[in-house]
Amino acid sequence: MRIGREVKESLSNSVILLRHAETSINPSLPAHEWSITADGIRKTRELAKSDIFTKIDGIVHSSERKARQTADTFAEALRVDLYELPEFDELRRPAGMPLSNREYRLLVREALTNLGRGPSGWESGAQALKRFSEAMKRINIMFYDKNILVVSHGIILTLYFSQLRNLQSIAFERWTQMPFLAWGLVRDGRVLIDII
């Protein structure tokens, strides 16, 4: 393998992909600045005690506050190093665009069903999925044969797992079923435990 932009195709690590903890929605702030709730912190601490998470060798999180706070809470319990990769950020969308729950769900449906075009100035699903997939490959440069926790976001995780499972046609329905702190396990590009 040449050093540089080429990346080993086989994914050598076991990667647990986790949706961040419950978020405190604050319409006066951009979504990437929202924090997790006290209940979200409590539930994250409980989850960190689960057997599968006690074997984590490193934590990678998106650059968004809610993912970082979730990762920090895990790191307190597990005493492992944290790494930030903005490629794990949520599907990018314009800030300062207050939406009703109904409007938001309609835009998410559009983003998950029409991957080639982002709705209302949002990043397209195809672009988001490409950057997320590249970040998964980067993990194999950072780690080898380790158990890694990646803390990310609902829409982007839905895109990734739907692609791996060939379930793109029901991606929106899968997104509606994904709770906070949902997790799945991927190794060698195969889903061993689905996130839904």
Number of C-alpha atoms within 10 A of each C-alpha: 6 7 6 6 7 9 16 13 10 11 21 19 19 20 26 22 25 24 25 29 29 20 19 14 14 12 13 12 13 15 22 17 14 18 21 20 16 13 12 22 19 12 17 23 17 12 16 18 13 10 9 11 17 15 13 22 17 20 23 24 29 23 20 23 18 28 30 23 21 26 27 20 19 26 18 12 16 18 13 14 14 17 16 18 19 16 21 27 23 22 24 17 17 12 12 11 13 14 11 9 8 9 11 12 15 14 16 22 19 18 25 28 17 14 18 13 17 22 19 12 10 16 19 21 25 18 16 23 22 14 16 24 15 13 17 19 19 17 20 18 13 10 14 13 12 17 22 22 25 27 31 32 25 20 25 23 27 27 26 20 23 22 14 15 11 11 15 19 12 14 22 22 13 19 22 15 12 17 15 17 21 18 21 18 20 19 17 13 18 14 15 14 13 16 24 15
